[in-house]
């Protein structure tokens, strides 16, 4: 947020209009989350990608303003590409993420025509703002690492799993998610333009948010519920605040930065916090274009619900990605890194890759926990039990790796757990067996009926 504020102040000093300032904030947030500034290669790539993204975002914004249907088509294509790029590796995926957030700003930033003449031509402002964002994010990240407020920069990428061969009948997951996003945006643009011509952006924005970072259709449903609940609370708070602030533009701008900080800070705890605070920020931002009106509360919630339903339908029926398949893939990756870390023939054993793989598994935990809560009366075993059992192995496994020990019994239990991924009914017993061995108990593959018993054993 310090980088965003510094970039915003620089942009306002050059051009005291809201457009470049808003672009400065969203580019800083996007760049910070992508972490492209952590390496020399990433900084060079960001220096090339960010200005282009800024120019494209401004151009698409003009299209959405003056030729809405063409703008909608270009916007949809841009978001498709940003997700499709994930198939080409982590660097391309992070570059794709830089495309997404500035495009979202187009849905939330009111169009304000240029009224001031500045020394910098209008078409060069996005390039300048992008380079300022890269400068401030890089400087403050480096300062934070030097002051031990941030972890050291990592130059080594975690090895990626070998993807399954693509099929013309069943595209790879990233392509399916890109197609789902494109379909959701296309439907939301059509419904928004036809039925909500004055407020179409909230339908499109919600459809985008619930499908972004798609980790399977269960994840989309879970995020949609949190989005609706968070947006309901956020819209009510934002409109109430807007009624009290009135035309105090400086106070509104400061409050937007505060709620963005709170949203970024609390996002790791729950997506609901991000949905709450980003809705407040977007509603306040749109309120800058006119007086807020409490009568907009229910229509806005209606549009949010419609956008969430569009996202769910597309995720569920358009080349769906099963959440259990995503979870099994991440479990397999975590067990593979654990097996490598316990291999005595591997001289560079480290627990870092295993912890990073467990973090990927834990990202799926909230959605599966919510599903288990809903289905607990008629479902004895649930994939959430797989997550809980493997996460419960974290401290014992990392301590073992850090001590440099490679017990044969534990390596056999890891191998059995890796083999079980192919058969869902065998995953929980195998993971429970691994958990028992890591806690000093004899290994067997007999299932434990209660997942909580497995998690707390020892």
C-alpha positions, 0 to 999 in steps of 0.5 A: 500500500505504501508503494501504491500511495507513492505511485499515486502521488507521483501520478497526481503530481504529473496529471491531477486527474483521477484516472492515472491515480486509480491506474497507479493503485491497481498496477501496484497491487497487481505487481505486488501480488505477482512478485515479478519484482523478486528477480532480475528476470521478473523485473525486466519482464514487468518493465516490458509487460506493465506499460503494455498492459496499462496502454491496453487497459486504457484503450479497452476502457475507451472502447467500453465507453464509446463502443460497448459491444466491441469493448466487451468482446476485447475485454473478454478476449483479454481475460481469456488470454490472461488465464490461458497463459498459465499453461506456459509456466509460472512466469507466463502465469504471473505475467497473465495476472498483471493483465487481470487487475487493471482490466477489473479497474475498468469495471469499477472506475467511472469514466471522467473525460480529460479536462486539463492539459499536462506536459505528458501526452495522454497516451504516454501516461499509462506507460509512465504510471506503469514504470513508476509502479515498478520502481516503487514496488521494487524499492519498497519490497527491497527495503522491506526485505532489508529490514526483515519485514519481508522474507528474502527473495527466492530465486529458485522456482519450485519444480512444476508437475508434468502436466497430463497430455492434452486432448482435443476432446478435453483441454488442459485445466488452464484452457478449460478455466479460460473458456469458463471465464470467457463464457461467464463474461460474455453472458454477463455482458449480454445480460448486463447490457440488455437488462441493466444498461446503467449498472451492467458493470456489477454483473460483469464484475461479480462474474469475473471475481467468482471465476478468477483463481478458479480451483474447481467448481466447488471453489466457485460456489464457495466464493460466490456465496462469500462474494454475495454475503461480503458484497451485501455487507460491503455495499450497505457500509459503503452507501452509508459512509457515502451518505455521510461523506457527501462530496468530500472527495479527499476523505473518500479517496483516503478511505478507499486506500484504508479499506484496500489495505484491510482487504489485502491484509485480511484476505489470507484469513478468508475470502469473505474479508476481501469480498467485503472490503473490495466491494466497499472500495469499488462502491466508494470509487463509483460514488465519486462520480455522483452522489450515493443513493441508498435506493441503489442497495437492492438493485446492486445486490440483485446484480451481484447475485445474478453475476454470481449465478452466471459464474456458478453455471459456467463453472459447473456446466462449461467444461467443468473442473472437478474440485476433487480432481484439483485436490488430488493433483495437489496432494500428489504434488505435495507427496512427490515433494515429500518423497524427494525430500526424504530420498537419501540419494538427493543431496539437496534435501530441503523442506521448503518445497514440501511446505510450499506444496502444502500451502497449495493444498491448504488453499482448497481447505475452506471450500471443502470444509464448507462442503463437509459441513453441509453434507456431514449428515449423509456422507461418512468420508469427505475429501476435506478429511484428506486435507486435514490428515495431510496438513496434520503431517506437516510439523513432523515431516518438516522436522524429520527433513530438517534433521536429515533423517530418511527412515525406510518405513516412512518412505514406504508410507509416502510411496503407498500414499502416492499410489493411493491417489489413483483410487479415491477410496484408498486416499484417506487410509493411506494418508492416515497410515502416513500420519501414524508412522510420522508420529512413531506408530506402526504403519498399516493401511487400516482406515480410521473411521473418524478423521479427527482421530487421525489428525489428533493421534499422537 
